[in-house]
Amino acid sequence: MSKKYEMTIGGETVTADSYVDVRNPANTEEVVGQAPVGTKKHLDKAIAAAAKAYKSWRFSSEEERVNACNAIAGVCTEHADELAVLLTKEQGKPLGGIGSRFEMGGCAGWAGYTGSLSLPDKVIEDSDERHVIQKRVPLGVVGSITPWNWPLIIAIWHIVPGIRTGNTVVIKPSPFTPLSTLRMIELFNEVLPPGLVNVVSGGDELGAELTTHEGIDKIVFTGSIATGKKVMASAAEGVTPVTLELGGNDAGILLPGEDPAKFAEGLFFGSMINSGQTCGALKRLYVHEDDLDATVAALSGFAANIPMGDGMDEGSILGPLQNERQFKRVIELVEDAKANGGTCVTGGEPTGGPNYFYPVTFVTGISDGVRLVDEEQFGPVLPIITYTDIDDAIERANALDFGLDASVWGSDADECARVAARLEAGTVFINKHAEIQPHVPFGGIKCSGLGVEFAEEGLAAYTSIKIINAAA
């Protein structure tokens, strides 16, 4: 009998009337555990618990808030092995490499760093007429909806800035990967005041209830553009502030005449991190037509030495796609590319078996207008698209409604900087891709998001400005 995981509301364990099996994407015949199916009543209870905790937490001291963040970081460190194994089994990513242990290290690091940040009062005027101070004050109950690709570290990105600024949190994890989040929040509640962080699991309909709930004062969502638009529309009903980190179809440009072998490792992991299941991964690579063959040779040669397999195997570097829906989508996009003249120089077919493995696939012979180029594939598939001149490449890189990340690759620093300045994205990398750090603001433009996360700018998003204007 597989283990049942439970919700945590107001510091207490809460059971459900029904549970669903969560299966291992590396072996879909294996049930990892059972997740509770939360209801509107559970959500109401969680929001009420968070609201009760907020009454006192909003007046907590800086020291108390920092200590809470450090306590979260401590839990992530102390229980890293347990959570990493659970994460690997339900999400599929390997334990090693840029996988579950890496994610747990990021959880601890982000929590600790965010705890060290502050938003001090700002004196706007101190004159004979008036004394004006700007304060940053908490918003209330934060509703967090997290995705299945990086479930734990994204939970930290949502929870810790909220706690640090005096808010309380209700989190709803993806129904595809709820177990590790349920367990992590259970552990947090051993070291935090009750009601500070609550977790309710369930289907997508529960997320919709969360975004329309009158008890929610801020919504943080990471996920698809389509769902993000729905979240934004729901939030508009109550004029609820939102932070949205949405999909990316990130373009990279390799400058003409470069030796792609110099950049093969960065290009590979920039696109294939988490088997391509990362919003900020490289998803379209533009190379000069004269450099296509060398680029294909460099990338396919590098890929040949990267093992893909069960995440519990310490030798695996890449894992499976996480769920059947995403698996079928990747197959559909690759088959469409083939039908439109595309050639798969590696991979191109699922490996077979009771799993969601899809091999690393580089596709040539297609261009803008083909779905694999125009849509976000979110898998280990990279179209390599040729261009004739750099202006042409920049125009095509900017042509879509995505704007999360972009990158330019080359040995001429001045030319890289000129191209980077013209690329339309929240972050433009030079000679790397998909790097995020807690002290660097991160967010998208166009349809890739609204607002920023991380650093002081991300922290401020969990507050409102309050002005104290006193007569002298």
N, C-alpha and C positions, 0 to 999 in steps of 0.2 A: 504494500500500500504506500503510495507516494505521500510525502509530507504536505500537510495543509499549512499555508501561510495566512496570516490574519492582518486585518487593518488595525491601525493605532489611532485612537481618537481621544483627545483630552488626557493623554498619558495612559490610557487603558486599552487593553486588547479587546477588539470588537469582532465578533464572528458574523457570518452571513448565512442566509438561508440556502444559498447554492454556491457551488465552486466549479471552476473550469480547469481542465488539464492544460498545463503549459509544457510544450514538447521541445526537445532538443533539435535545432535545425540541422545539426550534423548527423542526426539519426532520429528521424521523426517517429520511430517506433518507441522511443524512450520518453517517458513522462518525467519531467524534472521535478514537478510539484504541482500543487493545486492552488489556484488563486481565488479569493473570495469575489463574488459578484456583488459589488456595492449598489445601493439604491439611492433614490432621492432622499429617503429618510436618513440614511447614513451621511449623505452629503450635508443635509441640514444640521445634523448633530455635530459634524466636524467643523462647520463654519461657526456654529454657536460656541463650540469649545475654543476656537481660535479667537472669536470676538471677546469671550470672557478673559482669556489670557492677555489680550491686547490692552485691556483696561489698566493693568498694572505694568505690562512690559513697555508700553509707550513712554512711561516715566522712568524706565530703568537707566542706570548710570552707564557711562561709557565703559567703565570697567566690567560691569555685568555683561554688556553686549560683546565685548572683546573676549571675555572668558567663555561665553557660549560658543562663539566661533572656534575658539581653540579647543573646546570640548568636542565639537564636531570633528575637527581635524584629528584629534586624538582617537576617536572612535574609528575613523577611516584608516588610521595607521594600525591600531591594535587589531582590528578585525579584517585587515586587508586580504589575507589569504582566504578566509571563509567567503567573503563577498566576491572576490575574484573568481573563485570556482563556481559559485552560483551564477554569476554574470556570464561566464563562458558557457555554461550548460544551457542557459535560456536564450542567450543572444547569439552565440556561435563563435565569437571572436576568440583568438588564441589567448592562452594564459600569458605567454611571453611576447616579446617584440612590442609593437604598438597595439597591445591588446589589453586584457583585463587587469593585469598588474600595473601596467602603464596608466590605465584609467583610474585605478585606486590611488596611485601616487599623485595623480592630478587632483583627485578629490581632496586629499589631505593638504596639498600645496595651495590650492585655490582657497580652501576654507581658512587656512592660516594667514595667507596674504590678505584676503578680503577683511579679515578681522583686524589687520593692522592699519587699514585705511580709516580716514575720518573726514567729516564735512564740517569744519569749524564755522562758527558764526563769522559773518562778514560785516565789518563796519562800513556802511555806505556813506554816512555823513556824521560828523561830530563837530558841530559849529555852535555859535552863540544862539542860533535859532532852534536847533533840533539835534537829537541823537537818534540815528536810524540804524537798526541792525537787521541783517537778513539771516534768518535761521532756516535750517533744513529739518522738517518735521516728518514723522512717519505718516503713511496713508491709512493703515488699518490692516485688514485681512487680505493677504496676497493669495490669489488663486494661481496655481502652477500646473501646467499641462506639459508633460515631457514625452519625448519620442523614444523609439526602440533602438536607435543606433548607438547612442552613447548615454544610456539611461541614468547611470549614477552620477557621472560628472556634470551632466546637464541639470540634474536635480540639485547638485551643489550650487551651480551657477544661479539657480532660481532661489534657493532657500537662504543661503548665507548672506547675500546682500540685504535680503528682507529682514532677517534677524538682526544684522548689524545696525540697521537704521531704525529699529524699534517696532517693526511690524511683526505679525504672526502669519503662519503659512498653512494652507491646505493644498496638498499635492495630489494630482491624479496621474499615475504613470500609464504608459501605453499598455493596452491589453495584451500586446505581444510579449512584453518583458516586464511584468509587474513584480516578480518574486524578489529580485535583488533590491528593488526600491522598498518593498514592504519590510524586508528584513533590516535594511539600513535605517529606516525611520524608527523601527522598533528599538534598535540599538541607540539611536539618538535620544529617545525618550527615557533612557536609563540615566542620562547625564543632563537633560534639559528640564526646565519647568514644564509641567503638564499644559498641553494646549498650544505650546509654542509652534510645534510642527506636527501636523496631522496628515494621515494618508488614507485615501479612499480609492480602491481599485474597482474597475468595471469597464464597460464598453465605451465606445465613442459617444453614445448618447449621454453618458455621465459627464463627459467633458463639455458637452453642449449645455447641460444643466448648470455646470459651474460658471460658465461665461455669462449666463443670464441671471445668476442669483443676486438678489438685492443685497446680500450680506458681504459681497466681494467688493473690495475697494481698489484693487489693482490686479491685472491679469498679465501673466508672463507665459508666453507660448513659444515653443520650438517645434517646428514641423513643416508640413507642406504649404505651398502658397494657397492652394484651394481652401484648405482648412483655416489658414490664417485669415483669409478674407471673411470667412464666416465668423471667426472669433472677433474680428474688428467690428463687424456689423452688429453682433450681439452686444459688445461693449458699448456701442454707441447708444443703445437704449437707456443705459444708466449714466452716460458720459463717464464711463470708467476708463482710466488710463491703461494703456497697453504697452508692452514691449513684445515685439514680434521678430523672431529670428526664423526666416523662412527659407525656402529652397534656393539653391544656387546651381547655375549651369556654367560653372567657371571656365573662362577661356584662358589659355596660355599661348603665348607667341614665342616661337624660337626664331631669333633674328637670322637673316640670310647669311649663308656662308659659315655658320658655326659648326663645330664638331659636336654632334649630338652625344657622342660617347662621354664627353665631359659632364653632361647633365643627365645621363641616363638614370642614375640612382634617384636624383631629386625628382625627375619627371615621373618615374615609376611610383615612388611612394607618395608623391603629391597627388597622384590620381587613384592609386590603389589602396590607400590607407583605409583600414576597416573594410577591405574588399570593395572599396568605392562607395561605401554607405556612409558618407560624410557630406553634409551640406556644402562645406567649404573645400571639397576636393576638386582637383582639376578634372574637367569633364569634356573639354574640347581643346585639342592641340592643333594650332596652326603652324605649319612649316612651309618654307619656300619650296616650290616645285622641284628645284634642283637638289634639295636636301632630303627628299622623301625617302629614298632607298636607304640612305645612311641612318636616318632616324628610326625606320622600321627595324633595321638590323640591330641597332643599339638597344632599343627597348625590348625586342623579342629575345635578344641574347641575354639581357639582364633578367627578364621574367623566367627564363628557363631554369634559373637557379633558386627560385623562390617557391618553397613548398606550400601547398594548400592542403589542409586536412582538418581533422577533428581538433578543435581547440584545446582539448585535454592532452593532446600529444605535444610534448615540449618542443618537438621539431617543427611544428606548424608555424608559418609566418602569416598566412591568410586563412580565413575561415569561410563558411558558407554564407549565402544570403540568409537573412533572418527569418523570412516567412514566405509562405506560398504565394501570396499576392505579389510581393516584390520579385520573387523568382520568375513568375509567369510574365511580369512586365519586362524584365530584362530579356527573356527569350523573345517576346513579341517585338521589342525594339530591334534586336539583332536580326531577326527574320525579316523585318521590314527593310532594314538596311541592305540585306542580301538581295531582296526583291528589287531594290532600287540601284543595283549595280555595285554594291559594296563587296569587298573581299576581306574575309577574316584571315589575317596573316598568322594569328595564333587563336586557339580556342574556337569559339563559335557554336558549340553544342554543349548542353548540360552533360555532366558526367554520368548521370543515372544513379539509381538506387533510392532508398527511402531517405532522401536528404535534399537540401537546397543548394548543393554545390554547383557553381558555374565557373568555368576556368577563366583565367585572365585572357582577355580578348582585345586585340588591336584591329581596328577596321579602317581600311583605306578605300578610295574610289567613291566616296560620297562627299557631299558638301551641304551648304545651307539649303534648307527646305526639306531635308530628310529628317524624319522624327528623331533619330539617334543624335542628330546634331542640335535640333531645335528644342528638344525636350530633355529634362534632367533624367538620366538613366538610373542613377543611384545603385550602381553595381560595378563589377570589375571589368568594365568595357570602356575603351577609349577610342573615339574616332580621331584619326589623324588626317587633317584637312590641309590641302595645299593652297598657297596663295602666290600671286605674281609680284606684288610689291608691298612694302610695309604699310602704306596708306590703306591699301585694300584689306590687309589683315586686321588693322585696327578698326576699320569701319565694320567689318563683319563680326569682330569680337564684341563690339558695342551694340550690335543690331537688335539683340533680344531684350526682353523685359526683365532679365535677371541682372543683378548687380551686387552679388555678395563679395566674391574675391575674383582676382585676375592675376596673371603673372606674365613677366617677360624674362626671357632667358638669352644671355649673350655675354661676351667678354669685354665689350666696349661699354664702360660704365656710363659715359655721357649719353650714348644712344639708348641704353636701357632706361635711363632716367627720362629721356624725352618721350619714349613710348609709354612708360608708366604714367606720365602726367596726362596722357590722352586717353587712357583706359578708364572706363566708367565702372567703378566698383567701390564698395566700402573700404576694402583693403586691396592694394596692389603690391604683390611680391616681386622681388627681383632675384632671380636664380634660386628660388625656392617656392613652395606652395603649401597651403594648409597648415601653417604654423600659427598657433594662438598662444597667448601668454596673459597671465592675470593682470599685468600692469599696462597692457596695451588695449585701448578701447576696440570693440569689435561689433560690427553691425552692417547691414546691407542697405542698398539704395534700390530705387525702382520697386519691383515686386518682391525683392528678396528680404524685405524687412522694414521695420519701423523702430527707431530708437537704437541705443547701443547697450552693450553689456561690458563688464569688466572695468577696472580702474575706477577713479573717482567719478568719471562720467556715468559709468554703469551703476555705481552706488547711488548717485543722485536721482536716478530714475525711480527709485523706491521711496522718494520723498516729494513733498511739495514745499514751496517757498512760503515762509511766514515772515512778514515784516513787523518789527516792533518800532514804532515811530513815536518818540517821546519829545515833548517840549523841553527846551533847555531850562 
